């Protein structure tokens, strides 16, 4: 299993580098976030042993168990799930990044609950780029207002934008939807130079995401295998 996950990580990195070259991106301009939700602590350890340091979790209770068990490892934890108001304190206390900020209420709570002995919490604004009624995220036309508010909060650092677009049938359709987020990112970064992260692209659309400027790809099952509900 150790060799299996190590090889999977190598394959994903090779794919990222191949697309960086194909689309004229600098080598190592795209980082990898290993999505470890519903994956075991043992599998995460195997990924750590293979050199992976950034992991994404979506469920706070599951994540806290893993964070405690792996406290001796140099891990950068990203929260990538929907955020309930009653969960913000634990998120603010235990994560380095939150990629799913989509309201001023959640941003304010994360800011106020971030411990003062920790550095400011890195955040991305989640954008509902496909404007799906059932999906989380701020609407594109509201990004600038939310960015301005978040940039005023001293315990947060606005790092970028994140999106999970609706599935598209073709590469060109994937490129078109990612292009909208790229344009929004380029406009926002003009005012907020702390922004350096465009988190978009998963297993099925990573080529299109890299073509359109993604700086962070989120991959789970291609690294760890299928997800199964885990009791903690």
C-alpha positions as CSV (number, residue, x, y, z in Angstrom):
1,X,0.0,0.0,0.0
2,X,2.9,2.4,0.7
3,X,4.3,1.8,-2.7
4,X,0.8,2.1,-4.2
5,X,0.1,5.6,-2.7
6,X,3.7,6.7,-3.4
7,X,3.2,5.7,-7.1
8,X,-0.2,7.4,-7.3
9,X,1.3,10.6,-6.0
10,X,4.2,10.4,-8.5
11,X,1.7,9.8,-11.3
12,X,-0.4,12.9,-10.3
13,X,2.7,15.1,-10.1
14,X,3.8,13.8,-13.5
15,X,0.4,14.7,-15.0
16,X,0.6,18.2,-13.4
17,X,4.1,18.8,-14.8
18,X,3.0,17.5,-18.2
19,X,0.1,20.0,-18.4
20,X,2.3,22.8,-17.0
21,X,4.6,22.3,-20.0
22,X,1.8,21.8,-22.5
23,X,0.1,25.0,-21.5
24,X,3.2,27.2,-21.0
25,X,3.0,27.3,-17.3
26,X,6.3,27.4,-15.2
27,X,7.3,24.1,-13.7
28,X,6.1,23.8,-10.1
29,X,3.6,26.7,-10.5
30,X,0.7,24.3,-9.7
31,X,0.7,22.7,-6.2
32,X,-1.2,19.6,-5.1
33,X,-3.7,19.4,-2.3
34,X,-4.4,15.8,-1.3
35,X,-8.0,15.5,-0.4
36,X,-8.0,13.1,2.6
37,X,-11.6,13.2,3.7
38,X,-13.0,9.7,4.4
39,X,-9.4,8.3,4.2
40,X,-7.7,6.6,7.0
41,X,-4.9,8.0,9.1
42,X,-2.7,5.1,7.9
43,X,-3.1,6.2,4.3
44,X,-2.4,9.8,5.1
45,X,0.8,8.7,6.9
46,X,1.8,6.8,3.7
47,X,1.3,10.0,1.7
48,X,3.4,12.0,4.2
49,X,6.2,9.4,3.8
50,X,6.0,10.0,0.1
51,X,6.5,13.7,0.6
52,X,3.0,15.1,0.6
53,X,2.5,17.9,3.1
54,X,-0.8,19.6,2.2
55,X,-4.1,17.8,3.0
56,X,-7.7,18.8,2.6
57,X,-10.6,17.8,5.0
58,X,-14.3,18.5,4.8
59,X,-15.7,17.2,8.1
60,X,-14.6,18.8,11.3
61,X,-14.9,15.9,13.7
62,X,-13.1,13.5,11.4
63,X,-10.4,16.2,10.7
64,X,-9.8,16.9,14.4
65,X,-9.0,13.2,15.1
66,X,-6.5,13.2,12.2
67,X,-4.9,16.5,13.2
68,X,-4.4,15.2,16.8
69,X,-3.0,11.8,15.6
70,X,-0.6,13.4,13.1
71,X,0.4,16.4,15.3
72,X,4.1,15.4,15.1
73,X,4.1,15.6,11.3
74,X,4.7,18.9,9.3
75,X,1.2,19.0,7.7
76,X,-0.6,22.0,6.3
77,X,-4.3,21.4,6.9
78,X,-6.9,23.0,4.5
79,X,-10.6,23.0,5.4
80,X,-12.5,22.5,2.1
81,X,-16.0,21.6,3.3
82,X,-19.2,23.6,3.9
83,X,-18.9,25.7,7.0
84,X,-21.6,25.8,9.6
85,X,-21.6,28.7,12.1
86,X,-21.3,26.4,15.1
87,X,-18.1,24.8,13.6
88,X,-16.1,27.9,12.9
89,X,-14.3,27.9,16.3
90,X,-12.7,24.5,15.8
91,X,-11.8,25.3,12.2
92,X,-10.2,28.6,13.2
93,X,-8.2,26.9,15.9
94,X,-6.9,23.9,14.0
95,X,-6.5,24.7,10.3
96,X,-3.9,26.8,8.4
97,X,-6.2,27.4,5.4
98,X,-10.0,27.6,4.8
99,X,-10.9,27.5,1.2
100,X,-14.7,27.7,1.5
101,X,-15.4,31.2,2.9
102,X,-18.6,32.5,1.2
103,X,-20.1,35.0,3.6
104,X,-19.2,37.9,5.8
105,X,-20.7,36.1,8.8
106,X,-18.4,33.1,8.4
107,X,-15.4,35.3,7.8
108,X,-16.1,37.4,10.9
109,X,-16.5,34.3,13.1
110,X,-13.3,32.8,11.8
111,X,-11.4,36.1,12.4
112,X,-12.8,36.5,15.9
113,X,-12.1,32.9,16.8
114,X,-8.6,32.6,15.4
115,X,-6.2,32.2,18.4
116,X,-3.8,35.1,18.8
117,X,-0.8,32.8,19.2
118,X,-1.3,31.5,15.6
119,X,-0.6,33.4,12.4
120,X,-3.6,34.8,10.5
121,X,-5.8,32.2,8.9
122,X,-5.3,31.9,5.2
123,X,-8.6,32.0,3.3
124,X,-10.0,31.6,-0.2
125,X,-13.4,32.8,-1.2
126,X,-15.5,30.0,-2.6
127,X,-17.2,31.2,-5.8
128,X,-20.3,29.6,-7.2
129,X,-18.9,30.1,-10.7
130,X,-21.6,28.0,-12.3
131,X,-24.3,29.7,-10.2
132,X,-26.0,26.5,-9.2
133,X,-28.8,27.0,-6.7
134,X,-27.9,23.9,-4.7
135,X,-24.1,24.7,-4.4
136,X,-22.3,26.7,-1.8
137,X,-20.3,29.8,-2.7
138,X,-20.6,33.5,-3.3
139,X,-22.0,34.7,-6.6
140,X,-19.4,36.1,-8.9
141,X,-20.8,39.6,-8.8
142,X,-20.5,39.6,-5.0
143,X,-16.8,38.6,-4.8
144,X,-15.4,42.1,-4.7
145,X,-17.6,43.1,-1.8
146,X,-16.7,40.0,0.2
147,X,-13.0,40.4,-0.6
148,X,-13.1,44.0,0.6
149,X,-14.7,42.9,3.9
150,X,-12.3,39.9,4.5
151,X,-9.3,42.1,3.7
152,X,-10.2,44.3,6.6
153,X,-10.2,41.5,9.2
154,X,-6.8,41.3,10.9
155,X,-6.8,37.6,11.8
156,X,-7.5,36.6,8.2
157,X,-5.2,36.7,5.1
158,X,-7.0,36.7,1.8
159,X,-5.1,34.3,-0.4
160,X,-7.4,33.6,-3.4
161,X,-10.4,32.1,-5.0
162,X,-11.7,28.6,-5.1
163,X,-14.5,26.9,-7.1
164,X,-16.1,23.6,-7.8
165,X,-17.8,24.1,-11.2
166,X,-20.7,22.0,-12.4
167,X,-19.4,19.0,-14.4
168,X,-18.8,19.8,-18.1
169,X,-18.9,17.3,-21.0
170,X,-15.9,18.5,-23.0
171,X,-12.5,20.0,-22.5
172,X,-13.6,23.2,-24.2
173,X,-16.6,23.6,-21.9
174,X,-14.3,23.0,-18.8
175,X,-11.9,25.7,-20.1
176,X,-14.8,28.1,-20.6
177,X,-16.0,27.9,-17.1
178,X,-12.5,28.0,-15.6
179,X,-11.8,31.1,-17.7
180,X,-14.6,33.0,-16.0
181,X,-13.0,32.3,-12.6
182,X,-9.5,33.2,-13.9
183,X,-10.8,36.6,-15.2
184,X,-12.4,37.2,-11.8
185,X,-9.2,36.3,-10.0
186,X,-7.1,38.6,-12.2
187,X,-9.5,41.5,-11.5
188,X,-9.5,40.9,-7.7
189,X,-5.8,40.4,-7.4
190,X,-5.3,44.0,-8.8
191,X,-6.6,45.4,-5.5
192,X,-5.6,42.6,-3.1
193,X,-1.9,41.7,-3.8
194,X,-1.9,39.1,-1.0
195,X,-3.9,36.9,-3.3
196,X,-1.8,34.3,-5.0
197,X,-4.0,31.2,-5.1
198,X,-6.5,30.0,-7.7
199,X,-7.7,26.7,-6.3
200,X,-9.6,25.0,-9.1
201,X,-9.4,21.6,-10.8
202,X,-9.9,18.0,-9.7
203,X,-9.3,14.6,-11.2
204,X,-11.7,15.0,-14.2
205,X,-10.8,18.5,-15.2
206,X,-7.3,19.2,-14.1
207,X,-5.9,19.7,-17.6
208,X,-8.5,22.5,-18.3
209,X,-7.8,24.0,-14.8
210,X,-4.1,24.2,-15.4
211,X,-4.6,25.6,-18.9
212,X,-6.6,28.4,-17.3
213,X,-4.2,29.3,-14.5
214,X,-5.0,27.1,-11.5
215,X,-2.3,27.2,-8.9
216,X,-3.7,24.5,-6.7
217,X,-5.2,21.2,-7.8
218,X,-7.4,19.1,-5.4
219,X,-7.0,15.3,-5.8
220,X,-8.4,12.6,-3.6
221,X,-9.2,9.1,-4.9
222,X,-6.5,9.1,-7.5
223,X,-4.1,9.2,-4.6
224,X,-5.8,7.2,-1.9
225,X,-8.3,5.0,-3.7
226,X,-12.0,5.0,-3.0
227,X,-13.4,6.8,-0.1
228,X,-15.4,5.1,2.6
229,X,-17.2,6.6,5.6
230,X,-15.0,6.4,8.6
231,X,-16.1,6.5,12.3
232,X,-13.9,8.5,14.6
